[in-house]
Amino acid sequence: MYMAHTDEITTEIGHHGEDWGGWYGLVVMITFVAATALVVMYLARRPADRSSPNGSPESAGDILKRRLASGEISKKQYTELRKAINE
């Protein structure tokens, strides 16, 4: 008779353990996935840090020089943009 009582307790504990996997578990999982997605989206949309090696922000002239050096803009475009910046 003592063993039967132990089996009943085990069954009750097992039953309560299954409740955590029901609706509550689904809500927690959906919340976790949504929070993770929001963090990833925030990090992806955050503007890139455009500071120079010494820690100060790049000036417009520095950005133009870097773009010319990397081939993003032509020398003609560089000259036109430089004039526009200095006006």
C-alpha positions in Angstrom: 0.0 0.0 0.0 2.9 2.4 0.7 4.1 1.9 -2.9 0.7 2.7 -4.4 0.8 6.0 -2.5 4.3 6.8 -3.9 3.0 6.1 -7.4 0.1 8.5 -6.9 2.5 11.3 -5.8 4.8 10.7 -8.7 1.8 10.8 -11.1 0.7 14.1 -9.6 4.2 15.7 -9.8 4.5 14.5 -13.4 1.1 16.0 -14.2 2.1 19.4 -12.8 5.3 19.3 -14.7 3.5 19.0 -17.9 1.5 22.2 -17.3 4.7 24.3 -17.8 4.9 23.0 -21.4 1.3 24.1 -22.3 0.1 27.6 -22.9 2.6 29.2 -20.5 5.5 27.6 -22.3 4.2 28.8 -25.6 3.8 32.4 -24.4 7.3 32.4 -22.9 8.8 31.0 -26.1 7.0 33.5 -28.4 8.0 36.4 -26.0 11.6 35.2 -26.1 11.7 34.9 -29.9 10.0 38.4 -30.3 12.5 40.0 -27.9 15.5 38.4 -29.7 14.1 39.6 -33.1 13.7 43.2 -31.8 17.3 43.2 -30.4 18.7 42.0 -33.7 16.6 44.5 -35.7 17.8 47.4 -33.4 21.5 46.4 -33.8 21.1 46.0 -37.6 19.5 49.5 -38.0 21.9 51.3 -35.7 24.1 53.6 -37.7 27.7 52.5 -38.1 30.3 54.3 -36.0 32.0 56.7 -38.4 34.7 57.9 -36.1 38.4 58.3 -37.0 41.1 56.3 -35.3 41.7 59.0 -32.7 38.0 58.8 -31.6 36.7 62.1 -33.0 34.0 62.1 -35.7 35.2 62.3 -39.3 34.8 65.7 -41.0 33.1 66.0 -44.4 36.5 66.5 -46.0 37.9 63.4 -44.4 34.9 61.4 -45.7 35.4 62.7 -49.2 39.1 61.8 -49.1 38.3 58.3 -47.9 35.7 57.8 -50.6 38.1 59.1 -53.3 40.9 56.8 -52.1 38.6 53.8 -52.1 37.3 54.5 -55.6 33.7 55.3 -54.6 33.8 58.7 -56.3 35.8 60.1 -59.2 38.3 63.0 -59.0 35.8 65.2 -60.7 33.0 64.3 -58.2 35.5 64.9 -55.4 36.3 68.4 -56.7 32.6 69.3 -57.1 31.7 68.0 -53.7 34.7 69.7 -52.1 33.5 73.0 -53.6 30.0 72.4 -52.3 31.2 71.7 -48.8 33.4 74.8 -48.7 30.6 77.2 -49.8 
